[in-house]
Amino acid sequence: MSNDPVEYPGFCRDCLTGQRVGMRRCTACGSPRLVYHPELYQLTLAHIDCDAFYASVEKRDNPELADKPLIIGGGKRGVVSTACYIARIHGVRSAMPMFKALEACPQAIVIKPNMEKYVRVGREVRALMQELTPLVQPLSIDEAFLELKGTERLHHDPPARTLAKFARRIEQEIGITVSVGLSYCKFLAKIASDLQKPRGFSVIGAEEAVNFLKERPVTMIWGVGKAFAATLERDGIRSIGQLQTMEETDLMRRYGTMGQRLFRLSRGMDDRAVEIDGEAKSVSSETTFNDDLCDYDDLVTHLRRLSEQVALRLRKADIAGHTVVLKLKTADFKSRTRNRRLESPTRLADRIFRTGMQLLEKETDGTRFRLIGIGVSDLTPPDLADPPDLVDAQAGRRAAAEAAINVLRDKFGKASVETGYTFGKDRRGK
């Protein structure tokens, strides 16, 4: 059967047979998974998001889990990394504390995250994306933007059909599912990919954008989190439609540069291009405690280990970071983030750790913490990292000792050499 978009303005996502408007099931295979849209064959920008990624990988590898609620996360003190759609029906959500998730779904099976496996599968998905187009901008391990403009001659199909073939290939070759959002801009492509999960394929065109957004909540706009949404709520603004009636100058007067974003995105205006430079913006590591901690020395023990993990990742990626970021979460789940920009970038555990200790010291006022994390941002090449310290005479010795330890760990394993809290004399780095 012909797939001419003029004669058949829709198609079946299962067998890709062209469909005339009005059909409810595929004329070839009987599938109800048909897609129609007036702009279907003109749109080229997509957002692809793996469905419940970690859980899907685990269910793929263990078919006995297929029809069971599954949570990927830590112990009772941890949080939910992801949950399968069966568990979500019971109210389990990502980032939910594990004890609340198990209250909502006590019959759930809990599996600790296996990041090495997930990264491997994520790379397999990424490789197939890059076969579609060189313009792939990863957002995380399991999602990315793709620009398919100009790929028709390569794939002998318009982007919409190419994406449907891709989704089907992911299921057949990798064994997990993805959802596709197709639009003319990043903002709406990302929204579209979340509309019909799992195995979704949603399209938002330019002609319908303003009306589509009109009844949506302001929290659908990037950058509008709980705190800013509360500010808008106090100003009587709850829906994107309300923003559509406001002038740009008024929004900017009230909310600064965020006001300009509200004005543009509320009208579906987003000219950001898909960029292949999608490297990570930061490198970090964190841990959730079995019991809340408030003592500085107890927290420092974890801070040292996490700093070494961050330094190892920086070294393997051959990058450095200019800003050290300390993350804490209190017993009542309130987050604290503190950062300090260094005079020169670093990838040394010692510098990361000592800076983290200085930031931590100001926070240990008796508050009990359930989580600590350390990381670096403002990533740069390592060329100018860690020059000789002319003020701290011991810094060079500590750096040399760290380099020697790294050599031993690379050769004999991470557990081959243990360190104290620092390479200095006491725990407060003095």
N, C-alpha and C positions, 0 to 999 in steps of 0.2 A: 504494500500500500504506500502511496506517495506520502511524504512528510512535508510537502510544500507548505510553508507557514501562511500563505495566502488562503489556500484551500483548507488547511488544518491548523487553526491558530492555537491549538493546545496539543498536549501529548500525554501518553501514559508513562508514569515514572517507573513502572515495572518492566514493560517491554518496549517502551519508547515509540510506539506506534502513534502517528498523528491522529488527532481527534477534532471533530467539529464541535463548535460551541453547543452546549445543551446536553451533551452526552453525560450520563452519570456513571457509566462503567465503560471500560475499554472495549472497543468493538472487536479487538483481537484476542485478549486474554481474560477479559471480564473483571480486571482489577478496578477498584473504585479510586485508586490513587492517581487521579488526573489533575493536571495543572493547566489553567487558563489565565490569561491576563492580556489586556489590550497592548501593553508594552513588553510582553514576554520576550520577544525576539530583538528588542532594541537595547535592553539593559545588559551591562557588562561587569558591574562591580558586585562582588559576592563576599559574604561572611560565612565561613564554614566552622561549625562547632560540633565536636564529638559529643554524643549523648551519654551523660553520666559516665564519663570516660573511665575513671579508675574501676568503678563497679562493673562496667561493661567488659573490661579486659579480664577481670577476675571471673566473671560468668562465662566468658569465652573459654578460659582455661580450665574451668570446672563446671561442666554441664549440669551437675547435680544442684547447682545454685540457681539455675535458670528461672524457676518459678518461686523463689524464696526472697523475702526482703533482705537486702544486703546493705551494710554500712561499712564504708572504709574510713577508719579513724583509729585513735589511740584508746587508751584505757578510760576508766570512768572520769579521770581528770582531764582528758583531752577533748578535742572537738571533732566534729564530723568533717572529713575531707570531702567526701561526696557520698551520695546514697542512690541506690537504684530507684527506678520509678515506682516499684511496688512499695518500698519503704516511704517514698515521698507521699504516697496516698495516705499513709498513716500520720503525716505531719512532720516527717524528718526532713531537715534542710541542711545545706552546707553551712559550716561554721557554727552550727548549734552545739552547745556543750553535750558531751556524750551522755551524761546522766539524764538530761532532758530527752535526748533522742531515744534512749532505752525505755524511758517512761512512756513515750509516745508509741513505741513499737517494741515491746519487750521480747517478741519472738524473732527479732532480727538477728541475723548472723553478722558478727563483727570481724573484719579482717584488717590487720595493720597495713598501712600503705607500703607498697613495694616500688619505690621510686625508680630504681634501676630498670625494672620491667616496663613501667609506664613511659619512661623516657625513650626506651627502645621502640616501643609501639608508636609513640608520638613521632619519632623520626621516620618510621615507615609511612605514616600518614603524610608527613611533610614531603617526603620524596615523591609520592604520587601527586601531591599538589603541584610540585615544581615541574612535573611532566605536562601539566595543563598550561602553565604560564610561568615565566621567570619573575613576574611581579607578585610575589607572595610575601606578605607582611605578617609574621607570627605575632600573636598577642600573648600567648601562653603555650604550654605544652600541647594543648588540644584544640586550639582555635587560631584562625588566621583570616586576614583579608586577602582576596585575590582580585586582580584586574585582568579580565579576559578580552579586552578590546583588541581587535586585530588578530585573534586566534582562529577565526572562522576557516581560513584556508588551511591551517595546520590540522585542525580536527574535523574539517568537512561538516561542521555543524555550528549553529549559533551557540553562544555561551550557555544559554539556559539548558539546552539538551546536553551539552558537554558536561555541565555540572551534575545533571541527573545520571549520566553514565558514570561519572566519578563516584557518586554516592553508592551506586550499585556495585562498583568495583571494590570499594572499601569493605562492603559487607561480604563480598565473595572471597577476597584475597586476604583481608586482615581479620575479619570476623567480628567487627564492631559496627555501629551505625553512626551516621552523622546527620545533622540538620543543616539545611542550606537557606540562607537569606539572600535574595537577589534584588538589587536596587540600583539607583544612580549615584548614591553617596554612601560613605561609611556609616554615618549615623543611622540611616534607615536600613541598611543591609544587616547591621548587627541586631537591630530590633526585630527584623523579619526572621532571622534565624531562630529566634526564641518563641515564635508564635505558635508553632504546631509540633513541638517536641513530643516524643522522639520521632526520628525519621521524617522530619518536616522538610517542606520545600515551599517557602513563602515568598511572595513578590510584592514589593511596594514601589509603584511608579511615581513619576513626577506629577502627573495630573491629579493624583489622589492624595498627595502627601499632606497638604494643609488640612484637609478634612479628616484624614486618618488620624492625625496628631491631635485634633481639636479636643476630643473627649478624654485624652490620655492624661494621667497624673504628671505633675512636674518632675517627679522622681525618675521619669523615663529619660530625662535629659542628662547626658554625661556631666558629672561634677555636682549634681544635686543629690547630696547625701542626706542623712537624717537631720544634721544640724542646720544645713542651709534650707532644707525643706521646711523646718520649723520656723525659720526666719520668713520664708515666703508665706507660710500659713498665717503668721502674725500680721502680715500685710494683706491678708485676704486672698492670696493667690494659691489655688490648689490645682488647677488644670492648665494644660498647655494652651487651650483655647483662650484663656484669660490673657496669657502672654501675647497671643496673636493680635490682641486689640490694643496693645501698648506701644508707644513710640520707643525707638531705640535710644534716643537721648534721655528719656525718662528712666529707662531700665539701667542705663549706664550711670546716671546720677545716683540712683539708689544702690546699685550693686557693683559698680566699677566695671572691670573687664568681664566679670561674670555676667553682667547685664547684657553685654554685646553677644555673648554666647547664647543667652536665653532668647534674645531677639532672633538670631539667625537660625538656631536649631528648631525653635518653635515653628518656623516657617519652612522647615526642610531644606535650609540653605547650609551646605557643607561642601566646601571645595577642596578638602584635604585629599591628596593623592595617595595611592597605595605605594608605600616605600619599602624597598627590599632591605633597608637597613633596620632590621627589627631586633637588634641585639638587646640583651637585658640591660636595664637601666640601673640595676643594683645587684649586689651579691650579699646574701645574708643567711643566717642560721638561727634557729630558736628552739626552745624546749619548754614543755609544760611540766611542772613539778607534780609529784604524787601528793605532796602536802605543801600548803602555802608556806613561803619563806619570807622572813623580814630581816634576818641577820646579814650584815654586809659580807662577812667572810663566807657564809654559805652561798650567797649569790655569786661571789667572785669565783668560786670553784667552777660553777657552770659557765661563767663568762669566759674563763680561760679556755675551756674545751671548745666552746662555740667559736671563739676567735681563731683557734687553730683550724677549725673546719672551714671558716671563711677564707683564711689565708691559703689553704690547700686548693680551694676552688679557684681563687684568683691566679694562683701559680699555674694550675692546669690550663686555665683559659688564656694565660699570658696577658693579663690585664692588671690594672691597679685602680684604686679608688681614692678620691680626693676628700670625701666627707665620711666620717664615722657616724653611724646611726645606732643609738641604743633604743630598744623597744622593751617595754614592761607592760604587764597586764595585772591589775590589782585583783584581789580576791572577789570583788564584785563586778569583774569583767570590764572595768574601765581601762582604756589603753593610755599609755604615756609614751611619747616619742621624743627623744632628745638627740640633737646632732651637733657635731663640731667639724668645721672645715679645717683641714690640716694645711700647713704651709707648703707641703709637697705631697703628691699622691703616695700611697703605700700599698704593699701587699704582704707586709710582715705581720705575723700574729702578735708580736710584741707591741708594735705601735697601735694596732687595733685594740688590743687588750688594755693597754695603759690608758688610752683615750677613753675607752669604755668605762674603766674604773673611775676616772675623774667625773664622768657624767653620772655614774651610778651612785657615787658618794653623796651627791646632793639629793638623791631620791630616797635614801635609806633613813627614814625618819620614824620608823616604827610601822610603816605601811606594810601590809602583807601582800606578797605577790604570788600569782599562780603561774606566771610565764615570764621568761627573759629571752631576749634575742639581741644579736649584734650583727651589724653589716656595714657595708660601704656603698656609697653612691657616687655620682659624678665620675663614672668610669672612664679611664684613659688608657692609652698604650703604656707599657711599663718603663719606657725609656728614661723618664725623669723621676722614677719612683725611688724613695728611700735614699736620698743623698746622705753623706756623712753628717752626723749631728755634732756641731761645734760647741753646743751648750752642755749636752749630756754626754760626759766622757765614757760612760758605761754602755751607751747605746750601740756603739760599734761592736763591742764584745758580745752583747746579747744577739745582735744580728748575725754575727759569725756563728754563735752557738746554735741559733735557730737553723741556719743553713746546714750545719753539720747534722743536726737532728733530722732534718728533712731528707738528707742523703741516706741515713740509716733507716728511716721509715719507708722510703721508697724501695729500699733493698730488702728489708726484713719484715715489713708490715707496720701498720700504725701503732700496734701495741708493743713494739720492740723497745721504745724509749718512752718513759714517763717523765713529766716535768712537775715542778711545783706550781704554785699559782702564777708566779712570774719568774723571770730570770734575775730579778733584783733581790733585795734583802727582806722586804716585808710585803704584806698583802696590799697595802695601799700605795705601792709603787713609789715610795719615798726613799 
